[in-house]
Amino acid sequence: MLPNRYKYNRDIDDILIDKMLNLLSKKKIFTSQTLSKLNQIEFHKKIKKIYVEKGRLKESNICFIKKN
């Protein structure tokens, strides 16, 4: 997973999307300004699988989330 290729995507004070998707798929709780612990627990219950695929362009990826 490489959606955070550019420096301007790394200058935030929060978890990056690739790490967030990885932790959600492993059903682990993480610190985030975007998703509360309660939201994460709800996602853990509802997500069956997260797939990240490389797009056709050098800078593009796409994420698929399969629900339970």
CHARMM-style PDB file with segment names, atoms N, HN, CA, C and O in Angstrom:
ATOM      1  N   MET     1       0.844  -1.177   0.000  1.00  0.00      PROA
ATOM      2  CA  MET     1       0.000   0.000   0.000  1.00  0.00      PROA
ATOM      3  C   MET     1       0.890   1.241   0.000  1.00  0.00      PROA
ATOM      4  O   MET     1       1.694   1.435   0.911  1.00  0.00      PROA
ATOM      5  N   LEU     2       0.743   2.066  -1.013  1.00  0.00      PROA
ATOM      6  HN  LEU     2       0.090   1.908  -1.754  1.00  0.00      PROA
ATOM      7  CA  LEU     2       1.575   3.255  -1.102  1.00  0.00      PROA
ATOM      8  C   LEU     2       0.790   4.510  -1.454  1.00  0.00      PROA
ATOM      9  O   LEU     2       1.226   5.252  -2.334  1.00  0.00      PROA
ATOM     10  N   PRO     3      -0.332   4.786  -0.824  1.00  0.00      PROA
ATOM     11  CA  PRO     3      -1.085   5.980  -1.209  1.00  0.00      PROA
ATOM     12  C   PRO     3      -0.464   7.277  -0.712  1.00  0.00      PROA
ATOM     13  O   PRO     3      -0.900   8.352  -1.123  1.00  0.00      PROA
ATOM     14  N   ASN     4       0.526   7.214   0.147  1.00  0.00      PROA
ATOM     15  HN  ASN     4       0.880   6.341   0.481  1.00  0.00      PROA
ATOM     16  CA  ASN     4       1.123   8.429   0.716  1.00  0.00      PROA
ATOM     17  C   ASN     4       2.495   8.692   0.118  1.00  0.00      PROA
ATOM     18  O   ASN     4       3.475   8.847   0.847  1.00  0.00      PROA
ATOM     19  N   ARG     5       2.567   8.743  -1.200  1.00  0.00      PROA
ATOM     20  HN  ARG     5       1.771   8.617  -1.792  1.00  0.00      PROA
ATOM     21  CA  ARG     5       3.833   8.893  -1.913  1.00  0.00      PROA
ATOM     22  C   ARG     5       4.431  10.292  -1.785  1.00  0.00      PROA
ATOM     23  O   ARG     5       5.651  10.453  -1.827  1.00  0.00      PROA
ATOM     24  N   TYR     6       3.594  11.281  -1.631  1.00  0.00      PROA
ATOM     25  HN  TYR     6       2.603  11.150  -1.597  1.00  0.00      PROA
ATOM     26  CA  TYR     6       4.067  12.663  -1.715  1.00  0.00      PROA
ATOM     27  C   TYR     6       4.257  13.275  -0.337  1.00  0.00      PROA
ATOM     28  O   TYR     6       3.547  12.943   0.613  1.00  0.00      PROA
ATOM     29  N   LYS     7       5.220  14.167  -0.247  1.00  0.00      PROA
ATOM     30  HN  LYS     7       5.797  14.436  -1.018  1.00  0.00      PROA
ATOM     31  CA  LYS     7       5.530  14.830   1.018  1.00  0.00      PROA
ATOM     32  C   LYS     7       4.294  15.537   1.584  1.00  0.00      PROA
ATOM     33  O   LYS     7       4.061  15.484   2.791  1.00  0.00      PROA
ATOM     34  N   TYR     8       3.501  16.195   0.738  1.00  0.00      PROA
ATOM     35  HN  TYR     8       3.690  16.239  -0.243  1.00  0.00      PROA
ATOM     36  CA  TYR     8       2.340  16.923   1.239  1.00  0.00      PROA
ATOM     37  C   TYR     8       1.288  15.994   1.838  1.00  0.00      PROA
ATOM     38  O   TYR     8       0.409  16.461   2.562  1.00  0.00      PROA
ATOM     39  N   ASN     9       1.352  14.712   1.563  1.00  0.00      PROA
ATOM     40  HN  ASN     9       2.067  14.332   0.975  1.00  0.00      PROA
ATOM     41  CA  ASN     9       0.433  13.770   2.204  1.00  0.00      PROA
ATOM     42  C   ASN     9       0.936  13.324   3.573  1.00  0.00      PROA
ATOM     43  O   ASN     9       0.217  12.639   4.300  1.00  0.00      PROA
ATOM     44  N   ARG    10       2.136  13.696   3.928  1.00  0.00      PROA
ATOM     45  HN  ARG    10       2.720  14.252   3.338  1.00  0.00      PROA
ATOM     46  CA  ARG    10       2.737  13.245   5.182  1.00  0.00      PROA
ATOM     47  C   ARG    10       2.860  14.363   6.220  1.00  0.00      PROA
ATOM     48  O   ARG    10       3.417  14.138   7.295  1.00  0.00      PROA
ATOM     49  N   ASP    11       2.363  15.538   5.927  1.00  0.00      PROA
ATOM     50  HN  ASP    11       1.911  15.720   5.054  1.00  0.00      PROA
ATOM     51  CA  ASP    11       2.525  16.662   6.846  1.00  0.00      PROA
ATOM     52  C   ASP    11       1.309  16.874   7.745  1.00  0.00      PROA
ATOM     53  O   ASP    11       1.069  17.988   8.211  1.00  0.00      PROA
ATOM     54  N   ILE    12       0.550  15.822   7.987  1.00  0.00      PROA
ATOM     55  HN  ILE    12       0.746  14.918   7.608  1.00  0.00      PROA
ATOM     56  CA  ILE    12      -0.596  15.909   8.884  1.00  0.00      PROA
ATOM     57  C   ILE    12      -0.249  15.292  10.229  1.00  0.00      PROA
ATOM     58  O   ILE    12       0.662  14.471  10.337  1.00  0.00      PROA
ATOM     59  N   ASP    13      -0.974  15.692  11.231  1.00  0.00      PROA
ATOM     60  HN  ASP    13      -1.714  16.359  11.144  1.00  0.00      PROA
ATOM     61  CA  ASP    13      -0.739  15.173  12.578  1.00  0.00      PROA
ATOM     62  C   ASP    13      -1.790  14.109  12.899  1.00  0.00      PROA
ATOM     63  O   ASP    13      -2.511  14.207  13.892  1.00  0.00      PROA
ATOM     64  N   ASP    14      -1.859  13.106  12.048  1.00  0.00      PROA
ATOM     65  HN  ASP    14      -1.274  13.027  11.242  1.00  0.00      PROA
ATOM     66  CA  ASP    14      -2.816  12.017  12.242  1.00  0.00      PROA
ATOM     67  C   ASP    14      -2.280  10.791  11.508  1.00  0.00      PROA
ATOM     68  O   ASP    14      -1.299  10.881  10.770  1.00  0.00      PROA
ATOM     69  N   ILE    15      -2.916   9.671  11.711  1.00  0.00      PROA
ATOM     70  HN  ILE    15      -3.713   9.598  12.311  1.00  0.00      PROA
ATOM     71  CA  ILE    15      -2.503   8.425  11.072  1.00  0.00      PROA
ATOM     72  C   ILE    15      -2.703   8.536   9.556  1.00  0.00      PROA
ATOM     73  O   ILE    15      -3.688   9.119   9.102  1.00  0.00      PROA
ATOM     74  N   LEU    16      -1.784   7.984   8.783  1.00  0.00      PROA
ATOM     75  HN  LEU    16      -0.984   7.511   9.151  1.00  0.00      PROA
ATOM     76  CA  LEU    16      -1.896   8.002   7.325  1.00  0.00      PROA
ATOM     77  C   LEU    16      -2.838   6.888   6.869  1.00  0.00      PROA
ATOM     78  O   LEU    16      -2.990   5.873   7.548  1.00  0.00      PROA
ATOM     79  N   ILE    17      -3.461   7.089   5.726  1.00  0.00      PROA
ATOM     80  HN  ILE    17      -3.338   7.914   5.174  1.00  0.00      PROA
ATOM     81  CA  ILE    17      -4.524   6.188   5.269  1.00  0.00      PROA
ATOM     82  C   ILE    17      -4.033   4.760   5.071  1.00  0.00      PROA
ATOM     83  O   ILE    17      -4.771   3.823   5.376  1.00  0.00      PROA
ATOM     84  N   ASP    18      -2.820   4.560   4.575  1.00  0.00      PROA
ATOM     85  HN  ASP    18      -2.221   5.322   4.327  1.00  0.00      PROA
ATOM     86  CA  ASP    18      -2.350   3.193   4.366  1.00  0.00      PROA
ATOM     87  C   ASP    18      -2.198   2.448   5.689  1.00  0.00      PROA
ATOM     88  O   ASP    18      -2.517   1.263   5.783  1.00  0.00      PROA
ATOM     89  N   LYS    19      -1.708   3.149   6.706  1.00  0.00      PROA
ATOM     90  HN  LYS    19      -1.449   4.112   6.630  1.00  0.00      PROA
ATOM     91  CA  LYS    19      -1.572   2.523   8.022  1.00  0.00      PROA
ATOM     92  C   LYS    19      -2.957   2.289   8.640  1.00  0.00      PROA
ATOM     93  O   LYS    19      -3.188   1.258   9.272  1.00  0.00      PROA
ATOM     94  N   MET    20      -3.872   3.240   8.460  1.00  0.00      PROA
ATOM     95  HN  MET    20      -3.684   4.078   7.946  1.00  0.00      PROA
ATOM     96  CA  MET    20      -5.229   3.099   8.991  1.00  0.00      PROA
ATOM     97  C   MET    20      -5.924   1.874   8.392  1.00  0.00      PROA
ATOM     98  O   MET    20      -6.532   1.090   9.121  1.00  0.00      PROA
ATOM     99  N   LEU    21      -5.838   1.709   7.084  1.00  0.00      PROA
ATOM    100  HN  LEU    21      -5.344   2.346   6.492  1.00  0.00      PROA
ATOM    101  CA  LEU    21      -6.461   0.555   6.429  1.00  0.00      PROA
ATOM    102  C   LEU    21      -5.836  -0.749   6.902  1.00  0.00      PROA
ATOM    103  O   LEU    21      -6.535  -1.739   7.117  1.00  0.00      PROA
ATOM    104  N   ASN    22      -4.523  -0.745   7.063  1.00  0.00      PROA
ATOM    105  HN  ASN    22      -3.955   0.059   6.888  1.00  0.00      PROA
ATOM    106  CA  ASN    22      -3.820  -1.930   7.543  1.00  0.00      PROA
ATOM    107  C   ASN    22      -4.297  -2.317   8.945  1.00  0.00      PROA
ATOM    108  O   ASN    22      -4.590  -3.485   9.201  1.00  0.00      PROA
ATOM    109  N   LEU    23      -4.375  -1.354   9.837  1.00  0.00      PROA
ATOM    110  HN  LEU    23      -4.137  -0.405   9.629  1.00  0.00      PROA
ATOM    111  CA  LEU    23      -4.804  -1.629  11.214  1.00  0.00      PROA
ATOM    112  C   LEU    23      -6.283  -2.012  11.290  1.00  0.00      PROA
ATOM    113  O   LEU    23      -6.661  -2.868  12.089  1.00  0.00      PROA
ATOM    114  N   LEU    24      -7.113  -1.388  10.468  1.00  0.00      PROA
ATOM    115  HN  LEU    24      -6.806  -0.692   9.818  1.00  0.00      PROA
ATOM    116  CA  LEU    24      -8.524  -1.783  10.421  1.00  0.00      PROA
ATOM    117  C   LEU    24      -8.663  -3.225   9.940  1.00  0.00      PROA
ATOM    118  O   LEU    24      -9.471  -3.985  10.474  1.00  0.00      PROA
ATOM    119  N   SER    25      -7.879  -3.601   8.937  1.00  0.00      PROA
ATOM    120  HN  SER    25      -7.222  -2.984   8.504  1.00  0.00      PROA
ATOM    121  CA  SER    25      -7.979  -4.975   8.423  1.00  0.00      PROA
ATOM    122  C   SER    25      -7.505  -5.996   9.448  1.00  0.00      PROA
ATOM    123  O   SER    25      -7.962  -7.139   9.443  1.00  0.00      PROA
ATOM    124  N   LYS    26      -6.585  -5.587  10.335  1.00  0.00      PROA
ATOM    125  HN  LYS    26      -6.214  -4.658  10.339  1.00  0.00      PROA
ATOM    126  CA  LYS    26      -6.101  -6.478  11.400  1.00  0.00      PROA
ATOM    127  C   LYS    26      -6.945  -6.374  12.668  1.00  0.00      PROA
ATOM    128  O   LYS    26      -6.682  -7.048  13.664  1.00  0.00      PROA
ATOM    129  N   LYS    27      -7.961  -5.517  12.610  1.00  0.00      PROA
ATOM    130  HN  LYS    27      -8.174  -4.969  11.801  1.00  0.00      PROA
ATOM    131  CA  LYS    27      -8.874  -5.294  13.732  1.00  0.00      PROA
ATOM    132  C   LYS    27      -8.144  -4.820  14.992  1.00  0.00      PROA
ATOM    133  O   LYS    27      -8.404  -5.285  16.101  1.00  0.00      PROA
ATOM    134  N   LYS    28      -7.228  -3.881  14.778  1.00  0.00      PROA
ATOM    135  HN  LYS    28      -7.017  -3.503  13.877  1.00  0.00      PROA
ATOM    136  CA  LYS    28      -6.470  -3.288  15.881  1.00  0.00      PROA
ATOM    137  C   LYS    28      -6.936  -1.860  16.112  1.00  0.00      PROA
ATOM    138  O   LYS    28      -7.301  -1.155  15.171  1.00  0.00      PROA
ATOM    139  N   ILE    29      -6.923  -1.442  17.362  1.00  0.00      PROA
ATOM    140  HN  ILE    29      -6.627  -2.015  18.126  1.00  0.00      PROA
ATOM    141  CA  ILE    29      -7.296  -0.075  17.739  1.00  0.00      PROA
ATOM    142  C   ILE    29      -6.069   0.820  17.606  1.00  0.00      PROA
ATOM    143  O   ILE    29      -4.958   0.419  17.953  1.00  0.00      PROA
ATOM    144  N   PHE    30      -6.280   2.043  17.099  1.00  0.00      PROA
ATOM    145  HN  PHE    30      -7.183   2.368  16.818  1.00  0.00      PROA
ATOM    146  CA  PHE    30      -5.190   2.993  16.906  1.00  0.00      PROA
ATOM    147  C   PHE    30      -5.649   4.388  17.307  1.00  0.00      PROA
ATOM    148  O   PHE    30      -6.847   4.657  17.406  1.00  0.00      PROA
ATOM    149  N   THR    31      -4.704   5.251  17.532  1.00  0.00      PROA
ATOM    150  HN  THR    31      -3.732   5.032  17.452  1.00  0.00      PROA
ATOM    151  CA  THR    31      -4.998   6.637  17.872  1.00  0.00      PROA
ATOM    152  C   THR    31      -5.235   7.411  16.582  1.00  0.00      PROA
ATOM    153  O   THR    31      -4.423   7.366  15.658  1.00  0.00      PROA
ATOM    154  N   SER    32      -6.358   8.122  16.533  1.00  0.00      PROA
ATOM    155  HN  SER    32      -7.017   8.159  17.284  1.00  0.00      PROA
ATOM    156  CA  SER    32      -6.707   8.872  15.333  1.00  0.00      PROA
ATOM    157  C   SER    32      -7.612  10.043  15.680  1.00  0.00      PROA
ATOM    158  O   SER    32      -8.455   9.955  16.572  1.00  0.00      PROA
ATOM    159  N   GLN    33      -7.421  11.135  14.959  1.00  0.00      PROA
ATOM    160  HN  GLN    33      -6.736  11.206  14.234  1.00  0.00      PROA
ATOM    161  CA  GLN    33      -8.324  12.283  15.078  1.00  0.00      PROA
ATOM    162  C   GLN    33      -9.537  12.076  14.172  1.00  0.00      PROA
ATOM    163  O   GLN    33     -10.561  12.741  14.334  1.00  0.00      PROA
ATOM    164  N   THR    34      -9.419  11.163  13.230  1.00  0.00      PROA
ATOM    165  HN  THR    34      -8.588  10.622  13.099  1.00  0.00      PROA
ATOM    166  CA  THR    34     -10.467  10.923  12.246  1.00  0.00      PROA
ATOM    167  C   THR    34     -11.486   9.895  12.714  1.00  0.00      PROA
ATOM    168  O   THR    34     -12.692  10.101  12.577  1.00  0.00      PROA
ATOM    169  N   LEU    35     -11.001   8.786  13.268  1.00  0.00      PROA
ATOM    170  HN  LEU    35     -10.022   8.618  13.379  1.00  0.00      PROA
ATOM    171  CA  LEU    35     -11.888   7.711  13.720  1.00  0.00      PROA
ATOM    172  C   LEU    35     -11.747   7.501  15.220  1.00  0.00      PROA
ATOM    173  O   LEU    35     -10.657   7.224  15.721  1.00  0.00      PROA
ATOM    174  N   SER    36     -12.841   7.634  15.918  1.00  0.00      PROA
ATOM    175  HN  SER    36     -13.727   7.859  15.511  1.00  0.00      PROA
ATOM    176  CA  SER    36     -12.824   7.395  17.364  1.00  0.00      PROA
ATOM    177  C   SER    36     -12.675   5.895  17.628  1.00  0.00      PROA
ATOM    178  O   SER    36     -12.832   5.076  16.723  1.00  0.00      PROA
ATOM    179  N   LYS    37     -12.378   5.560  18.850  1.00  0.00      PROA
ATOM    180  HN  LYS    37     -12.251   6.226  19.585  1.00  0.00      PROA
ATOM    181  CA  LYS    37     -12.257   4.150  19.235  1.00  0.00      PROA
ATOM    182  C   LYS    37     -13.581   3.425  18.986  1.00  0.00      PROA
ATOM    183  O   LYS    37     -13.590   2.295  18.499  1.00  0.00      PROA
ATOM    184  N   LEU    38     -14.687   4.069  19.318  1.00  0.00      PROA
ATOM    185  HN  LEU    38     -14.680   4.987  19.714  1.00  0.00      PROA
ATOM    186  CA  LEU    38     -16.009   3.453  19.096  1.00  0.00      PROA
ATOM    187  C   LEU    38     -16.275   3.207  17.611  1.00  0.00      PROA
ATOM    188  O   LEU    38     -16.811   2.162  17.242  1.00  0.00      PROA
ATOM    189  N   ASN    39     -15.900   4.171  16.753  1.00  0.00      PROA
ATOM    190  HN  ASN    39     -15.465   5.020  17.052  1.00  0.00      PROA
ATOM    191  CA  ASN    39     -16.053   3.980  15.308  1.00  0.00      PROA
ATOM    192  C   ASN    39     -15.201   2.819  14.815  1.00  0.00      PROA
ATOM    193  O   ASN    39     -15.641   2.024  13.984  1.00  0.00      PROA
ATOM    194  N   GLN    40     -13.990   2.727  15.327  1.00  0.00      PROA
ATOM    195  HN  GLN    40     -13.633   3.373  16.002  1.00  0.00      PROA
ATOM    196  CA  GLN    40     -13.098   1.639  14.930  1.00  0.00      PROA
ATOM    197  C   GLN    40     -13.690   0.278  15.300  1.00  0.00      PROA
ATOM    198  O   GLN    40     -13.649  -0.661  14.505  1.00  0.00      PROA
ATOM    199  N   ILE    41     -14.234   0.183  16.501  1.00  0.00      PROA
ATOM    200  HN  ILE    41     -14.268   0.946  17.146  1.00  0.00      PROA
ATOM    201  CA  ILE    41     -14.841  -1.072  16.946  1.00  0.00      PROA
ATOM    202  C   ILE    41     -16.017  -1.445  16.035  1.00  0.00      PROA
ATOM    203  O   ILE    41     -16.186  -2.615  15.691  1.00  0.00      PROA
ATOM    204  N   GLU    42     -16.821  -0.462  15.649  1.00  0.00      PROA
ATOM    205  HN  GLU    42     -16.683   0.488  15.929  1.00  0.00      PROA
ATOM    206  CA  GLU    42     -17.933  -0.718  14.728  1.00  0.00      PROA
ATOM    207  C   GLU    42     -17.425  -1.184  13.371  1.00  0.00      PROA
ATOM    208  O   GLU    42     -17.982  -2.112  12.784  1.00  0.00      PROA
ATOM    209  N   PHE    43     -16.365  -0.544  12.866  1.00  0.00      PROA
ATOM    210  HN  PHE    43     -15.912   0.209  13.343  1.00  0.00      PROA
ATOM    211  CA  PHE    43     -15.766  -0.979  11.600  1.00  0.00      PROA
ATOM    212  C   PHE    43     -15.246  -2.405  11.717  1.00  0.00      PROA
ATOM    213  O   PHE    43     -15.430  -3.207  10.801  1.00  0.00      PROA
ATOM    214  N   HSD    44     -14.601  -2.730  12.829  1.00  0.00      PROA
ATOM    215  HN  HSD    44     -14.451  -2.079  13.573  1.00  0.00      PROA
ATOM    216  CA  HSD    44     -14.074  -4.079  13.031  1.00  0.00      PROA
ATOM    217  C   HSD    44     -15.186  -5.119  12.932  1.00  0.00      PROA
ATOM    218  O   HSD    44     -14.984  -6.201  12.381  1.00  0.00      PROA
ATOM    219  N   LYS    45     -16.343  -4.793  13.459  1.00  0.00      PROA
ATOM    220  HN  LYS    45     -16.507  -3.914  13.907  1.00  0.00      PROA
ATOM    221  CA  LYS    45     -17.474  -5.720  13.418  1.00  0.00      PROA
ATOM    222  C   LYS    45     -18.017  -5.892  12.003  1.00  0.00      PROA
ATOM    223  O   LYS    45     -18.494  -6.969  11.644  1.00  0.00      PROA
ATOM    224  N   LYS    46     -17.945  -4.828  11.196  1.00  0.00      PROA
ATOM    225  HN  LYS    46     -17.558  -3.953  11.487  1.00  0.00      PROA
ATOM    226  CA  LYS    46     -18.600  -4.820   9.895  1.00  0.00      PROA
ATOM    227  C   LYS    46     -17.687  -5.162   8.717  1.00  0.00      PROA
ATOM    228  O   LYS    46     -18.178  -5.527   7.648  1.00  0.00      PROA
ATOM    229  N   ILE    47     -16.376  -5.051   8.893  1.00  0.00      PROA
ATOM    230  HN  ILE    47     -15.978  -4.754   9.761  1.00  0.00      PROA
ATOM    231  CA  ILE    47     -15.447  -5.288   7.790  1.00  0.00      PROA
ATOM    232  C   ILE    47     -15.023  -6.750   7.768  1.00  0.00      PROA
ATOM    233  O   ILE    47     -14.537  -7.288   8.763  1.00  0.00      PROA
ATOM    234  N   LYS    48     -15.215  -7.374   6.621  1.00  0.00      PROA
ATOM    235  HN  LYS    48     -15.610  -6.936   5.813  1.00  0.00      PROA
ATOM    236  CA  LYS    48     -14.759  -8.752   6.441  1.00  0.00      PROA
ATOM    237  C   LYS    48     -13.333  -8.766   5.886  1.00  0.00      PROA
ATOM    238  O   LYS    48     -12.494  -9.538   6.351  1.00  0.00      PROA
ATOM    239  N   LYS    49     -13.057  -7.916   4.894  1.00  0.00      PROA
ATOM    240  HN  LYS    49     -13.738  -7.289   4.516  1.00  0.00      PROA
ATOM    241  CA  LYS    49     -11.741  -7.899   4.257  1.00  0.00      PROA
ATOM    242  C   LYS    49     -11.514  -6.548   3.609  1.00  0.00      PROA
ATOM    243  O   LYS    49     -12.449  -5.925   3.105  1.00  0.00      PROA
ATOM    244  N   ILE    50     -10.256  -6.094   3.624  1.00  0.00      PROA
ATOM    245  HN  ILE    50      -9.497  -6.601   4.034  1.00  0.00      PROA
ATOM    246  CA  ILE    50      -9.858  -4.866   2.937  1.00  0.00      PROA
ATOM    247  C   ILE    50      -8.824  -5.244   1.887  1.00  0.00      PROA
ATOM    248  O   ILE    50      -7.814  -5.877   2.195  1.00  0.00      PROA
ATOM    249  N   TYR    51      -9.085  -4.848   0.642  1.00  0.00      PROA
ATOM    250  HN  TYR    51      -9.905  -4.333   0.392  1.00  0.00      PROA
ATOM    251  CA  TYR    51      -8.169  -5.106  -0.461  1.00  0.00      PROA
ATOM    252  C   TYR    51      -7.656  -3.766  -0.983  1.00  0.00      PROA
ATOM    253  O   TYR    51      -8.438  -2.839  -1.198  1.00  0.00      PROA
ATOM    254  N   VAL    52      -6.361  -3.665  -1.182  1.00  0.00      PROA
ATOM    255  HN  VAL    52      -5.726  -4.417  -1.007  1.00  0.00      PROA
ATOM    256  CA  VAL    52      -5.778  -2.479  -1.823  1.00  0.00      PROA
ATOM    257  C   VAL    52      -5.095  -2.966  -3.088  1.00  0.00      PROA
ATOM    258  O   VAL    52      -4.238  -3.849  -3.045  1.00  0.00      PROA
ATOM    259  N   GLU    53      -5.479  -2.387  -4.205  1.00  0.00      PROA
ATOM    260  HN  GLU    53      -6.175  -1.670  -4.240  1.00  0.00      PROA
ATOM    261  CA  GLU    53      -4.940  -2.781  -5.505  1.00  0.00      PROA
ATOM    262  C   GLU    53      -4.200  -1.611  -6.133  1.00  0.00      PROA
ATOM    263  O   GLU    53      -4.570  -0.452  -5.944  1.00  0.00      PROA
ATOM    264  N   LYS    54      -3.157  -1.924  -6.878  1.00  0.00      PROA
ATOM    265  HN  LYS    54      -2.856  -2.865  -7.031  1.00  0.00      PROA
ATOM    266  CA  LYS    54      -2.401  -0.913  -7.614  1.00  0.00      PROA
ATOM    267  C   LYS    54      -3.228  -0.463  -8.803  1.00  0.00      PROA
ATOM    268  O   LYS    54      -3.771  -1.289  -9.537  1.00  0.00      PROA
ATOM    269  N   GLY    55      -3.324   0.843  -8.994  1.00  0.00      PROA
ATOM    270  HN  GLY    55      -2.883   1.513  -8.398  1.00  0.00      PROA
ATOM    271  CA  GLY    55      -4.046   1.385 -10.131  1.00  0.00      PROA
ATOM    272  C   GLY    55      -3.197   1.360 -11.389  1.00  0.00      PROA
ATOM    273  O   GLY    55      -2.044   0.929 -11.360  1.00  0.00      PROA
ATOM    274  N   ARG    56      -3.758   1.816 -12.474  1.00  0.00      PROA
ATOM    275  HN  ARG    56      -4.694   2.166 -12.498  1.00  0.00      PROA
ATOM    276  CA  ARG    56      -3.036   1.837 -13.751  1.00  0.00      PROA
ATOM    277  C   ARG    56      -1.959   2.904 -13.785  1.00  0.00      PROA
ATOM    278  O   ARG    56      -0.922   2.728 -14.423  1.00  0.00      PROA
ATOM    279  N   LEU    57      -2.203   4.002 -13.104  1.00  0.00      PROA
ATOM    280  HN  LEU    57      -3.046   4.146 -12.586  1.00  0.00      PROA
ATOM    281  CA  LEU    57      -1.227   5.086 -13.084  1.00  0.00      PROA
ATOM    282  C   LEU    57      -0.215   4.857 -11.974  1.00  0.00      PROA
ATOM    283  O   LEU    57      -0.495   4.155 -11.002  1.00  0.00      PROA
ATOM    284  N   LYS    58       0.958   5.451 -12.124  1.00  0.00      PROA
ATOM    285  HN  LYS    58       1.185   6.021 -12.914  1.00  0.00      PROA
ATOM    286  CA  LYS    58       2.036   5.286 -11.155  1.00  0.00      PROA
ATOM    287  C   LYS    58       1.601   5.677  -9.744  1.00  0.00      PROA
ATOM    288  O   LYS    58       1.976   5.018  -8.775  1.00  0.00      PROA
ATOM    289  N   GLU    59       0.817   6.739  -9.623  1.00  0.00      PROA
ATOM    290  HN  GLU    59       0.512   7.275 -10.411  1.00  0.00      PROA
ATOM    291  CA  GLU    59       0.443   7.275  -8.316  1.00  0.00      PROA
ATOM    292  C   GLU    59      -0.910   6.800  -7.818  1.00  0.00      PROA
ATOM    293  O   GLU    59      -1.405   7.314  -6.816  1.00  0.00      PROA
ATOM    294  N   SER    60      -1.522   5.837  -8.486  1.00  0.00      PROA
ATOM    295  HN  SER    60      -1.120   5.419  -9.301  1.00  0.00      PROA
ATOM    296  CA  SER    60      -2.896   5.508  -8.095  1.00  0.00      PROA
ATOM    297  C   SER    60      -3.012   4.116  -7.469  1.00  0.00      PROA
ATOM    298  O   SER    60      -2.413   3.146  -7.935  1.00  0.00      PROA
ATOM    299  N   ASN    61      -3.787   4.057  -6.420  1.00  0.00      PROA
ATOM    300  HN  ASN    61      -4.273   4.844  -6.041  1.00  0.00      PROA
ATOM    301  CA  ASN    61      -4.196   2.819  -5.764  1.00  0.00      PROA
ATOM    302  C   ASN    61      -5.688   2.919  -5.518  1.00  0.00      PROA
ATOM    303  O   ASN    61      -6.253   4.012  -5.514  1.00  0.00      PROA
ATOM    304  N   ILE    62      -6.321   1.785  -5.313  1.00  0.00      PROA
ATOM    305  HN  ILE    62      -5.863   0.896  -5.316  1.00  0.00      PROA
ATOM    306  CA  ILE    62      -7.741   1.774  -4.989  1.00  0.00      PROA
ATOM    307  C   ILE    62      -7.970   0.762  -3.864  1.00  0.00      PROA
ATOM    308  O   ILE    62      -7.304  -0.270  -3.788  1.00  0.00      PROA
ATOM    309  N   CYS    63      -8.909   1.081  -3.011  1.00  0.00      PROA
ATOM    310  HN  CYS    63      -9.449   1.920  -3.073  1.00  0.00      PROA
ATOM    311  CA  CYS    63      -9.201   0.229  -1.854  1.00  0.00      PROA
ATOM    312  C   CYS    63     -10.627  -0.297  -1.985  1.00  0.00      PROA
ATOM    313  O   CYS    63     -11.557   0.446  -2.300  1.00  0.00      PROA
ATOM    314  N   PHE    64     -10.776  -1.604  -1.733  1.00  0.00      PROA
ATOM    315  HN  PHE    64     -10.021  -2.208  -1.477  1.00  0.00      PROA
ATOM    316  CA  PHE    64     -12.091  -2.241  -1.706  1.00  0.00      PROA
ATOM    317  C   PHE    64     -12.306  -2.768  -0.306  1.00  0.00      PROA
ATOM    318  O   PHE    64     -11.425  -3.407   0.269  1.00  0.00      PROA
ATOM    319  N   ILE    65     -13.466  -2.504   0.238  1.00  0.00      PROA
ATOM    320  HN  ILE    65     -14.182  -1.985  -0.229  1.00  0.00      PROA
ATOM    321  CA  ILE    65     -13.797  -2.970   1.591  1.00  0.00      PROA
ATOM    322  C   ILE    65     -15.010  -3.894   1.471  1.00  0.00      PROA
ATOM    323  O   ILE    65     -16.082  -3.483   1.026  1.00  0.00      PROA
ATOM    324  N   LYS    66     -14.817  -5.139   1.875  1.00  0.00      PROA
ATOM    325  HN  LYS    66     -13.946  -5.472   2.236  1.00  0.00      PROA
ATOM    326  CA  LYS    66     -15.888  -6.126   1.837  1.00  0.00      PROA
ATOM    327  C   LYS    66     -16.519  -6.208   3.216  1.00  0.00      PROA
ATOM    328  O   LYS    66     -15.831  -6.410   4.216  1.00  0.00      PROA
ATOM    329  N   LYS    67     -17.843  -6.048   3.257  1.00  0.00      PROA
ATOM    330  HN  LYS    67     -18.402  -5.884   2.444  1.00  0.00      PROA
ATOM    331  CA  LYS    67     -18.582  -6.087   4.519  1.00  0.00      PROA
ATOM    332  C   LYS    67     -18.923  -7.519   4.897  1.00  0.00      PROA
ATOM    333  O   LYS    67     -19.015  -8.401   4.043  1.00  0.00      PROA
ATOM    334  N   ASN    68     -19.110  -7.734   6.209  1.00  0.00      PROA
ATOM    335  HN  ASN    68     -19.035  -7.018   6.903  1.00  0.00      PROA
ATOM    336  CA  ASN    68     -19.586  -9.028   6.704  1.00  0.00      PROA
ATOM    337  C   ASN    68     -20.994  -9.254   6.253  1.00  0.00      PROA
ATOM    338  OT1 ASN    68     -21.583 -10.289   6.564  1.00  0.00      PROA
TER     339      ASN     68
END
